[in-house]
Amino acid sequence: MQQLLLNQTIQTNGTLPQSLLQLILTNKTHYGSPAIWADTWRERLFKNPPALINAWDFEWSSDEEIAENLIWLNPTTQAGLIFLPFGQTGAGDAYCLMPLDNNPNTPLHTWGVALIYHDDEYSKFISSSFSDFLYQNLMHCLADTSSYIDSEISPEEAKLAVLTDIESILESVLTEFSPEQLAILQSIIKELSALRNSVKTQPKRRVYKKKDTYEIISDDKSIPPETYSSLNELKKQYCYISDVEFNAALALAPSPNLDEFKITYRWEI
């Protein structure tokens, strides 16, 4: 991924955002082989995770996926627009670096992040910088990690996974966040750090779906199960910041106020 993005950046008169470059150089933008990942992803939630491992609908693109997207997303096929794809959704939409000015002749681009929909004529910028993109996703993770319910991961483990992700990202990317963003991330680490010992020393808890309810059951059989009457009730256990805190945090990384732009469909190339 590193060399492919660097080469493409040079061709488009830009420099790769330092935050993305540092994640690449510290080996935090790939998962290993699919077989190894399938066997180790749960362990890697808590040790050397790929950045944004907890994000709802984001995964890092492989070199092959980046190369394939560059056939679709390049200035020749997209009316001069510049794209550096680095990630994707499960549906095949592409997360791309794009110059905020959309000017191919501007040296040393100021890169924003855009989400390019594979099945919509128009796409949009979602972040004013790559570091804002990281920060936004981490806040979304803190607001909701209920995607782990189906994997039988307890609320405490999900919370610890987000903490580990934040710590891992800050090890590689520190100076790129604004002072206000960094203060929030560091305060979250301070608040959640006690979890590490707790998760290690307390009996493991697992989530189970019954016919009409959900239960969190401890390995310590002397502890009665916690019962939740609905999925929405259980999901509240996987939210670690309130809506008010979430909105206040996101206000530190507002999305660019730029018009949507037209995209040529992949199948029309």
Residue pairs with C-beta under 8 A, 6 or more apart in sequence:
1 24
1 29
1 30
1 60
1 61
1 62
1 63
1 66
1 86
2 21
2 24
2 25
4 63
4 66
4 67
5 16
5 20
5 24
5 66
5 84
5 86
6 16
8 70
8 84
9 15
9 16
9 84
12 75
12 82
12 84
12 99
12 104
12 109
13 104
13 105
13 106
13 107
13 108
13 109
14 82
14 84
14 99
14 107
14 108
14 109
14 111
15 108
15 109
16 84
16 97
17 97
17 111
17 129
17 130
17 131
17 176
18 173
18 175
18 176
19 129
19 130
19 131
19 134
19 173
19 176
20 29
20 86
20 97
20 130
22 172
22 173
22 176
23 29
23 51
23 169
23 172
23 173
25 172
26 171
26 172
28 49
28 50
28 51
28 168
28 169
28 172
29 50
29 51
29 60
29 86
30 50
30 60
30 62
31 37
31 41
31 50
31 59
31 60
32 40
41 53
42 151
42 153
44 50
44 53
45 53
45 54
45 153
45 157
45 160
45 161
45 164
46 157
46 160
46 161
46 164
47 164
48 168
49 161
49 164
49 165
49 168
50 60
51 60
51 134
51 165
51 168
51 169
51 172
52 58
52 60
52 134
52 137
52 138
52 141
52 165
52 169
53 161
53 165
54 141
54 145
54 158
54 161
54 162
54 165
55 137
55 140
55 141
56 140
56 141
56 144
56 147
57 89
57 90
57 91
58 87
58 88
58 89
58 95
58 137
59 87
59 88
59 89
59 90
60 86
60 87
61 69
61 85
61 86
61 87
61 88
61 94
65 85
65 88
66 85
66 86
69 83
69 85
69 88
69 94
69 96
70 83
70 85
71 77
71 269
72 266
72 269
73 81
73 83
73 85
73 94
73 96
73 116
73 263
74 83
75 81
75 82
75 104
77 264
77 269
78 263
78 264
79 262
79 264
80 102
80 104
81 98
81 102
81 261
82 98
82 99
82 102
82 104
82 109
83 94
83 96
83 97
83 98
83 114
83 116
84 96
84 97
84 98
84 111
85 94
85 95
85 96
85 116
86 95
86 96
86 97
87 94
87 95
88 94
88 95
89 95
89 115
91 118
91 119
92 118
93 115
93 116
93 117
93 118
94 115
94 116
94 118
95 113
95 114
95 115
95 116
95 133
96 113
96 114
96 115
96 116
97 111
97 112
97 113
97 114
97 130
98 111
98 112
98 113
98 114
98 125
99 106
99 109
99 110
99 111
99 112
100 109
100 110
100 111
100 112
100 125
100 128
100 256
100 258
101 109
101 110
102 261
110 129
111 129
111 130
112 125
112 127
112 128
112 129
112 256
112 258
113 125
113 126
113 127
113 129
113 130
113 132
113 133
114 123
114 124
114 125
114 126
115 123
115 124
115 126
116 123
116 263
117 123
117 263
118 265
118 266
119 265
120 263
121 262
121 263
121 265
122 260
122 261
122 262
122 263
123 260
123 261
123 263
124 258
124 260
124 261
125 255
125 256
125 258
126 133
126 136
126 255
127 133
127 136
127 253
127 255
127 256
128 253
128 254
128 255
128 256
129 176
130 176
131 173
131 176
131 177
131 181
132 253
134 169
134 173
134 177
135 177
135 181
135 185
135 252
135 253
136 250
136 253
138 162
138 165
138 166
138 169
138 185
139 241
139 246
139 249
139 250
139 253
141 162
141 165
142 162
142 188
142 240
142 241
142 246
143 239
143 240
143 241
143 243
143 246
144 235
144 238
144 239
145 155
145 158
145 159
145 161
145 162
145 238
145 239
145 240
146 234
146 235
146 238
146 239
148 157
148 158
148 161
148 238
149 207
149 214
149 231
149 234
149 235
149 238
152 206
152 207
152 208
153 161
153 207
154 204
154 205
154 206
154 207
154 216
155 216
155 237
155 238
156 195
156 198
156 199
156 202
156 205
157 199
158 238
159 192
159 195
159 240
160 192
160 195
160 196
160 199
162 192
162 240
163 188
163 189
163 192
163 193
163 195
163 196
166 185
166 188
166 189
167 189
170 182
170 185
170 186
170 189
174 182
177 185
178 252
180 252
181 252
181 253
184 249
184 252
192 240
203 218
203 219
203 220
203 223
204 218
204 219
205 216
205 217
205 218
205 219
206 216
206 217
206 219
207 214
207 215
207 216
207 234
208 214
208 215
208 216
208 217
212 229
213 227
213 228
213 229
213 230
214 227
214 228
214 230
214 231
214 233
214 234
215 225
215 226
215 227
215 228
216 225
216 226
216 228
216 234
216 237
217 225
218 225
228 234
228 237
241 249
